Amino acid sequence: MLTVVGVRFKKAGKVYYFDPGELSIEKGNRVIVETARGAEFGDVVVGPKQVGEHDVIQPLKQVVRVASQADVEHMEKNMQKAKEAFDITLEKIEKHSLPMKLIDSEYTFDDSKLIFYFTADGRVDFRELVKDLASIFKTRIELRQIGVRDEAKMIGGLGPCGRPLCCSSFLGDFEPVSIRMAKEQGLSLNPTKISGICGRLMCCLKYEAEMYKEAREEKSSQGSTPFTDHSEARVDKVGSESRSVSEHTADEKNVLAIDKAEEIAKDKSTKSTKSTKSSKNGKNSAKSKGRRRRPKPQPSKSGE
C-alpha cells in the first residue's frame, strides 16, 4: 500500500496524486510539487490516504514542500504577469492576422515557461508569433490549441439552468455524453434544448443516465401488458423520476405507483397461473368422463 495526497492545480481541474513522503500534509494545505513541466503550486483536495500500488501511475512524483507565504506571493505575482502577457499577445495576434482566439495564459511556478491557450478552426502557423513573444518575455513560449469544451471550462459562465457551468465549478474531467442519454430520459431532442454554451451536449445529461437505465430495467416497458383488469389497456408511459406507470384504456387513463403496479402484476400473474392449471384439470376430467368402457366379451355356451 502507498500513501498519497490529491493535488489540484486549478479550481475545477483534474486531481493528481503525489507522494507526501515524510511531510505532514492535510486537506486544504497548499504545496509545491514536482511535475513533468517543473515545480508547480497546487491545493491539497484529498488528504493522505492508502491506495494499492496498481491504483496509481508509477512512479509517483514527490511533494517538495508545504507552500510558504513567499510561495503564495510568488504565485500571485505570476498570475498578474500572465494577465499582462495575455494583453500583449492579443495585440501580436492581431498584428500577424492569425485566425486564432486567445483564451488564457499562465506562467509555470518556476517561471521557466509561459503557456498560452487558444482555439482555432484548423491548424495555425504561429512560428513568427512565438519568436516575437520569446523576444519580449525572455522565457520559453508554448501555445496549446484546445477544444470548445475546454474553452467553456476556462472562461466560465452560466448554463441554461441559470447556475454556473458545471465544468468550471466542480467537474474535474469531461465524460462522454451521447444523444441516446437524452432520448432515454424523455428529453427534447432539439439541439438548442440539450446543448451547453460550448455547443456540445450538456454534461448534466450524464448525471441521471445511469438511474434512468436502472429504473427502466426494473419496470414494465412501454406497450407491455397492463396492470389493471382492462383487457384493452396498454402501458403508455413509464415515469422514471416519479417512479410511476401510466396506462391508457379506451375511456380512461390510470397512473399507478411502481410498487403498486408491481404488486398488481404479481397478483395477476398468480391468478393467471392458477386459472391455467384449473382449466387443464377440467379438460382432463371431461375427457375421462367421456370415455366409455368396452364390455368384456362373454364366453359362449356350447351346444346352444
C-alpha positions in Angstrom: 0.0 0.0 0.0 1.1 3.6 -0.8 0.3 6.8 1.0 -0.8 9.6 -1.4 -2.3 13.0 -1.4 -4.6 14.5 -4.1 -3.5 17.9 -5.5 -5.5 20.2 -7.9 -3.8 23.0 -9.8 -6.9 24.8 -10.9 -10.3 25.4 -9.4 -12.1 22.7 -11.3 -9.1 20.9 -12.7 -8.1 17.2 -12.6 -6.8 15.8 -9.3 -3.3 14.4 -9.4 -1.8 12.2 -6.8 1.7 12.7 -5.2 3.8 11.0 -2.6 3.9 13.2 0.6 7.0 11.5 1.9 7.7 12.4 5.5 5.8 15.7 5.3 2.8 16.3 7.5 0.1 17.4 5.0 -3.6 17.9 5.5 -6.5 18.6 3.2 -6.6 22.4 2.4 -2.8 22.9 2.5 -1.0 24.5 -0.4 2.0 22.6 -1.6 4.8 22.8 -4.1 5.1 19.5 -6.1 7.4 18.2 -8.8 5.6 17.6 -12.2 6.6 16.8 -15.8 6.8 20.5 -16.6 8.7 21.5 -13.4 7.7 22.7 -10.0 4.1 23.6 -9.6 1.9 25.3 -7.0 -1.3 23.4 -6.0 -4.0 22.9 -3.4 -4.4 19.6 -1.5 -8.0 18.5 -2.1 -7.6 14.8 -1.0 -5.9 14.2 2.4 -3.4 11.4 3.0 -4.9 8.0 2.2 -3.7 4.5 1.5 -4.1 3.1 -2.0 -2.9 0.0 -3.8 0.2 0.1 -6.0 -1.8 -0.7 -9.1 -4.4 2.1 -8.4 -1.9 4.9 -9.2 0.5 5.6 -12.1 4.0 4.7 -11.1 6.5 6.2 -10.3 4.7 8.8 -8.1 6.1 12.4 -8.1 7.1 13.8 -4.8 5.7 16.7 -2.8 8.6 19.1 -2.4 7.3 21.2 0.5 4.3 22.8 2.0 3.9 26.3 0.4 5.2 29.2 2.4 3.9 32.8 2.4 6.7 33.7 0.0 5.5 30.9 -2.4 1.9 32.2 -2.2 3.1 35.8 -3.0 5.2 34.5 -5.9 2.2 32.6 -7.3 0.1 35.8 -7.1 2.8 37.7 -8.9 2.9 35.2 -11.7 -0.8 35.4 -12.2 -0.5 39.2 -12.6 2.3 38.8 -15.1 0.2 36.3 -17.0 -2.6 38.8 -17.4 -0.2 41.4 -18.7 1.2 38.8 -21.1 -2.3 38.0 -22.3 -3.0 41.6 -23.4 0.4 41.9 -25.2 -0.2 38.6 -27.0 -3.6 39.7 -28.2 -2.0 42.7 -29.9 0.6 40.4 -31.5 -2.0 38.0 -32.8 -3.9 40.9 -34.4 -0.6 42.2 -35.9 0.1 38.9 -37.5 -3.5 38.4 -38.6 -3.7 34.9 -37.3 -7.1 33.1 -37.3 -7.0 32.1 -33.6 -8.8 33.1 -30.4 -6.7 33.5 -27.3 -8.4 32.0 -24.2 -5.9 32.1 -21.3 -2.3 32.4 -20.3 -0.2 31.2 -17.3 3.3 31.0 -16.0 4.7 27.9 -14.5 5.7 28.3 -10.8 9.4 28.4 -11.5 9.0 31.0 -14.4 10.6 28.6 -16.8 7.7 28.6 -19.3 4.8 30.9 -20.4 1.8 28.9 -21.7 -1.0 30.3 -23.9 -4.2 28.5 -24.6 -6.2 29.2 -27.8 -8.9 27.9 -30.1 -8.9 27.8 -33.9 -10.9 26.1 -36.6 -7.8 24.4 -38.0 -4.0 24.4 -37.8 -2.3 27.7 -37.3 1.2 28.7 -38.3 2.3 30.7 -35.3 6.1 30.4 -35.6 6.6 34.1 -36.2 4.3 34.9 -33.3 6.4 32.6 -31.0 9.6 34.4 -32.0 8.1 37.8 -31.1 6.8 36.6 -27.8 10.1 34.9 -26.8 12.0 38.2 -27.5 9.5 40.1 -25.3 9.1 37.8 -22.3 12.6 36.2 -22.4 11.3 32.8 -21.5 10.2 29.6 -23.2 6.8 30.1 -25.0 4.3 27.3 -25.5 1.0 27.7 -27.4 -1.7 25.0 -26.8 -4.7 24.6 -29.0 -7.8 23.5 -27.0 -11.4 22.5 -27.9 -14.6 24.3 -27.2 -15.4 22.4 -24.1 -12.1 23.4 -22.5 -12.7 26.9 -23.6 -16.0 27.0 -21.7 -14.3 25.4 -18.7 -11.6 28.1 -18.6 -13.9 31.1 -19.3 -16.8 30.0 -17.2 -20.4 31.4 -17.4 -24.0 30.5 -16.7 -25.7 27.5 -18.1 -29.3 27.2 -19.4 -30.4 26.3 -15.9 -29.1 29.7 -14.6 -26.4 28.1 -12.5 -22.6 28.4 -13.0 -21.2 25.9 -15.5 -20.6 22.5 -14.1 -17.3 22.2 -16.0 -15.9 25.4 -14.5 -17.3 24.8 -11.0 -16.6 21.2 -10.0 -16.1 18.8 -12.9 -12.5 17.5 -13.0 -12.8 15.5 -16.2 -15.2 15.6 -19.2 -17.1 12.3 -19.6 -18.6 11.1 -22.9 -22.2 12.3 -23.4 -24.5 10.9 -26.2 -27.8 11.9 -27.7 -29.1 8.5 -26.5 -28.9 9.7 -22.9 -31.3 12.5 -23.7 -33.7 10.1 -25.5 -33.8 7.6 -22.6 -34.7 10.4 -20.2 -37.6 11.6 -22.4 -36.0 15.0 -23.1 -36.5 17.1 -26.2 -34.0 16.1 -28.9 -33.9 19.7 -30.2 -30.1 20.6 -30.2 -30.9 24.1 -28.8 -32.6 22.5 -25.7 -29.9 20.0 -24.8 -26.7 21.8 -25.7 -24.5 23.9 -23.4 -22.9 27.3 -24.2 -19.9 25.4 -25.8 -22.3 24.0 -28.5 -21.8 20.4 -27.3 -24.3 18.2 -25.4 -24.7 19.3 -21.8 -22.5 17.4 -19.3 -25.5 17.1 -16.9 -27.2 14.6 -19.3 -24.7 12.1 -17.8 -25.7 12.7 -14.2 -29.0 10.8 -14.2 -28.4 8.5 -17.2 -27.5 5.5 -15.0 -30.5 6.0 -12.8 -32.9 6.0 -15.8 -31.2 2.9 -17.1 -31.6 1.0 -13.8 -35.2 2.2 -13.4 -36.1 1.1 -16.9 -34.7 -2.4 -16.3 -36.9 -2.9 -13.2 -40.1 -1.5 -14.7 -42.5 -2.6 -17.4 -41.6 -1.3 -20.8 -43.9 0.9 -22.9 -46.5 -1.1 -24.8 -46.4 -4.1 -22.4 -49.3 -5.9 -20.7 -51.3 -3.6 -18.4 -51.5 -3.9 -14.7 -55.3 -3.3 -14.3 -58.1 -5.7 -15.3 -58.9 -3.9 -18.5 -58.2 -6.3 -21.3 -57.9 -3.5 -23.9 -55.5 -1.3 -21.8 -51.9 -0.6 -22.8 -48.9 0.8 -20.9 -48.5 4.2 -22.4 -45.6 5.8 -20.4 -43.0 4.9 -17.8 -42.0 7.7 -15.4 -38.6 7.1 -14.0 -38.2 10.2 -11.9 -41.7 9.8 -10.3 -41.5 6.0 -10.2 -44.9 5.6 -11.8 -46.6 3.8 -14.7 -49.2 5.4 -16.9 -51.6 3.2 -18.9 -54.4 4.1 -21.3 -57.7 2.3 -21.9 -60.4 3.3 -24.3 -62.2 5.5 -21.8 -59.7 6.4 -19.1 -56.1 6.9 -18.1 -54.6 5.3 -14.9 -51.4 6.3 -13.2 -50.0 3.8 -10.7 -47.0 3.9 -8.4 -44.4 1.4 -9.4 -44.6 -0.6 -6.2 -48.4 -0.8 -6.5 -48.2 -1.7 -10.2 -45.7 -4.5 -9.5 -48.0 -5.8 -6.7 -51.0 -5.9 -9.1 -48.9 -7.5 -11.8 -47.7 -10.2 -9.5 -51.3 -11.0 -8.3 -52.5 -11.1 -11.9 -49.6 -13.5 -12.8 -50.5 -15.8 -9.9 -54.2 -15.8 -10.8 -53.4 -16.5 -14.4 -51.2 -19.4 -13.4 -54.0 -20.9 -11.2 -56.6 -20.4 -13.9 -54.4 -22.2 -16.4 -53.9 -25.1 -14.1 -57.6 -25.4 -13.2 -58.6 -25.2 -16.9 -56.2 -28.0 -17.7 -57.6 -30.1 -14.8 -61.2 -29.5 -16.1 -60.3 -30.6 -19.6 -58.7 -33.8 -18.3 -61.7 -34.6 -16.1 -64.1 -34.1 -19.0 -62.0 -36.4 -21.2 -62.1 -39.1 -18.5 -65.8 -38.8 -18.1 -66.4 -39.0 -21.9 -64.7 -42.3 -22.2 -66.8 -45.5 -22.1 -65.6 -48.8 -21.0 -66.0 -51.6 -23.5 -67.9 -54.6 -22.1 -65.9 -57.7 -21.6 -66.8 -60.4 -24.1 -69.0 -63.2 -22.6 -67.9 -66.8 -23.1 -70.3 -68.6 -25.5 -72.2 -71.7 -24.2 -71.6 -74.8 -26.1 -74.5 -76.8 -27.5 -76.8 -73.9 -27.9 
